[in-house]
Amino acid sequence: MDDKFMKSGFVTLIGRPNVGKSTLMNRLIGQKIAITSSKPQTTRNRIRTVLTTEEGQIVFVDTPGIHKSKNKLGDYMVHVAEHTLEEVDVILWLVEPTNFIGAGERHIIEELKKVKIPVILVINKTDTVKKEAVYSFIDTYRQELEFAEIVPVSALKGDNTDELVRCIFQYLPRGHAFFDEDTVTDQPMRQIVAELIREKALRLLEEEVPHGVAVSIESMKETGKICHINAAIVCERDSHKGIIIGKGGQMLKKIGMAARREIEEMLEMQVNLKLFVKVKKDWRDNEYLLKNFGYHPKDISGS
């Protein structure tokens, strides 16, 4: 790959919560970095991942969904998402396959009207609708904003994602790579491990515990061929703690087993994972605790 002829740049994925941004990013880079869940607002931090091909390098910036915030964590998430629009070369806006444009999408349209960066509209989840219906969705959105491209995809099935990558490269500047070609993410390993544990908790707990769950890695060290990890699942109420632990500790054991399997695959080594549960009342409105769990405005600067 000759640096003189390659293209490289930053691409952000924006959209309403739960529209499939993390699933799409994981699909494009070919492995799992961002967690996915049926619960909205799963992604809390800005996650950068890297796709390097013969044509060049795309640095994807996955942001929290743009939504109406209800607490300081929500304020942080919206601020990260909207701030990112000012720093990238291309914006991917993911939407559901529908003709209905709700208040959330209207808000995003107003934000996008302020930027001069190419916007590619990505109509996701096309596997859930009839093919001919997609044309009407394209027409609906085309009337709202002038898009550089409109690309229908299924992030889940991988349909048309190669075409999306081709479109992205069309709008990137020529320049040097930002990362080595074997780099996949700039996230610290501890943070990725914490997010994997949080994903398993969200999936297994389903609707039993509200969204106020964080994971703190207390220690992570390798001895020989084993990685020893102690992690705390942090919730907001004593009643939630009981649910997370489960009868006879069964739920916590399930979360640990599911997380350990994926962490071992990622680290390519045996993992000894010990989980425990802490209660931190109303942590999502506590600035000190938010910083402690890695949600801090300093991360927005991209430095």
N, C-alpha and C positions, 0 to 999 in steps of 0.2 A: 504494500500500500504506500504510494508515493505521497508524502505530505503536501507537495506542491499542487497536486490535482485532486486532493480529497476535500470533502465537505464536512464541516463539523459545526455543531451548535447545540443550543439548549431548547428543549421543547417541554412545555408544561401541559399537563392534563387537568382540565377543570370540568366541573359539572355538579349537578345536585348530588347529595349523598346517595350512595347505593346504586349509582348508575353503571358501575362496572369499571371505574378508573384503575383500581389496583389489579383487577383481573386482566385488563388489557395490557397494562405495563408488564405484568408477569409473563403474559403470552409473548409480547414483543421481544423481551430479552431472553426468553427461553428457560427461565427458572423463577422460582418463587422468592421474592424479596418482600413485597408488600402483603400484609395480611388481608384476607377477605372474610366477609361474614354477611349473613342476611340482615344484621342490624345496621342501621344507618350510622354515619360518622365513625366508621371503623378506623380510618386513617387519621391520625392526630398530628403527625409531624410531616414536614416536607421531606420526601424520600427521593434521593437521586440515584438513578440506575443508568447503566451505560450499555449501549448497543454499538458494537464495532463491526463493520462489514467491509467488503472490498471498496465500496463507494465512499465510506467515511465513518464518522462517529456521531451518534445521537446521544445526548445526555438528557434523559427523561426526568422531569421534576414532577412527581406525583404529589398533589396537594390535598389537604382536607376538603371535603365538599363545601361549597358555598351555601350557607343556610342562615336562618335567623337564630342568633345565639341566645342561650338562656342563662349562661354563667360565664365566669372568667375563662374557663377552658374553651367554651364556644367562641368567645371574643377572639381568643388567640388563634383558633382554627380558621375563622373567617379572615382575620388579618393576614395570616400566612398565605391563604389562597389568593386574596385580592392583590397583595403586594407582589406576588410572583409574576403577575401579568406584565409588570414593568421591566422584567429582567431577562426575558427570553427572546428567541428568534422566531419561534412558531408557537401558536396556541392550538391545542386540540380541545375542542369542546364536545364532550360526550353527552348525548341525549337519549332518552327512551324512544322506541319506535311508535310514535303516536302523533296525531294531528292536534292534540290539545297542548297548548303552551300555557303553563301555569304561572303563578306569581313568582316562583323561584326562578324559572327560566327567563321571565321578563326582567328580573333583577340582573341576571347574568348578561342579557342582551344590552342593557343600559351600560354595564361595566365595559363590555366589549366595544361599544361605540366610541369609547374614550381612547382606545389604543390604536396605534398605527401598524401593528404587527400582523402578519398573515394569520388568519383564523381558519383552521380546517374543521368543519363540522363532521363529527363522527356519530352516525346513527348506530348505536350498539344494540345488541340482543335481537338481531334480525332473524335468528333461528326461532324466535317465538311468534313470528308473524308470517303471513303469506307474502311471497316474493313481490307480487304485483302491488301490494299495499305500500311497499317502501317508496315507490315513485311519488305517491301523494304526500308522504311525510317530507320528502325532499322539497316538494313544491311549497309546502306550508312554511318551512324554515327559510327557504330562499327569499320569501317575501319580507322577512324580518331583518335580514342583515346581508351584506355583501361578503360572501365567503370566498376564500382562495380556492377551496375544494370542498366537496361534500362526498364523504366516503361511508357507505353502509358496511358494517362488520358484525361478526359475532366473536367477541373476545373469548367466550367460553369454548366455542368450537374451532376458533382460529380462521373462520371464513373471511377472506378478503384482507387479512392483516398484512400480507406481502404488498398489496396495492397501497395500503396506508403508508408503509415504510417508504415506498417509491415516491409517493406524493410529498412526504416530509422532506426528503432529500432535495426535491426541486426547489424548496424555499430556504435552504440553509446556505450560509456563506461559505466560501472556500477558506480553508485555514488548517492550522495544525490540530492534532488530536489533543484533547484536554486530559485524557487518562491513557495509561498503558492499555494495549488491546485486550489483555486478559482481565482487566478490571470490570466488575459487574455492578458494584455499588460503592458509595462512599460512606455507607452507614457503619458505625462501629459494630463489631460482632456481638457485643453485649446487648446492644439495642435491638438487633435482629432477633436474638434469642428471646429477649423480653417480649417482643411483638408476637413471636410464634406461640409463646405460652399464653399470651392474652387472646390470641385467635382461638386457641383450643377452649379456653374458658368461655368465651362468647358463644362458641358453637354448641358446647355441651350443656351450658346453662340455659340456652335458648331464651325464653321470656321470664325465667324465674328471678333473675337479678337484673335490675336496670343497668344502663350503660356505664355507670360509675365504677368501672374496674380498671385498675392500672397494675403493672407488674414492675417490680424493682428487683434488679439482680444484685443480691447482697455480696456474693463472691463468685468468681469464676476462675478456676486455675487448672492447669494440666499437670498430672503426675504420671509419668510414663506414657501409656497409651490410653489413659482415661482422663476425661474432662469432668471435673467436679463442679457442679453448679448449685448454689443455694439461691432460691428466688422466693420473693414474697408477692402474693396476690393481694392487692390493696383494695378494700371496698369501703363503702360509706357508712354502713350500719351493722350493728351486731347481728340482726336477723339475717342479713346477707351472708355474714361469715358462716353461719350454720348451714345455709344452703350450699355454699361453695365447698365446704368440707363434706357435707352429705352424711347420711346414716353410716356410722361406723367408718367414716373417712373415705367412703367409696367414690364420691364425686371428685374429690381432690386427687385420688389415685387415678381415676380415669383421665383427668386433665393432664396429670404428670406423664402417664404412659403414652398418650397421644402426642404430647409435645416432645417427649424424649426421642420417639422414633424419627420425627422430622429433624430434630437438632443433630442426631447421629448421622443422618443422611447428609446434612449440610456440612458438618465438621469432618465427616469421614473418619470418625473414631467413636469408641465407646463413651457413653455419657452416664454419669451418676447424678441424677437430678433430684434435689430435695425441695419440695414446695411447702410453704406454710402461708397462713392467711393473717393479714393485719387489718384492723379497722382504723381508718382516718376519717373522722366525720367531716362531711362536706368538703372533701379535698379538692373538688373541681372549682371551688370558689376561694381556695387558699393559695395566694401567690407563691408563698415559700414552698409548699408541697408541689405545686405545678412545676416550679424550677427544678425541684428535686427529682421529678419524674421526667425531666428533659423537655418540658414545654415552656420555652422561654423566647421572648421576642428577639434576643440576640441571634437566634438560629435563622432568622428571616434574611439577614444580610447576605447570605450565600457565601460568607467567608469560611 
